[in-house]
């Protein structure tokens, strides 16, 4: 049975620790043999490119890498 991917999104005020928490969660999941990807929305141009990156990750083997 194929396992379905899950998406966890962090939302909050600037400087509230979203990126730090996402990075740490990715590290923890990787160390417990769970496949994880961290997509930093701040490094992408706009919402459309972010959504495209999420779809690309879901349909590929990019798991366990920082995007």
Secondary structure, DSSP 8 states (H G I E B T S, - for coil): ------------STTSSHHHHHHHHHHHHHHTT----B--GGGSSSHHHHHHHHHHHHTSS-TTSB-
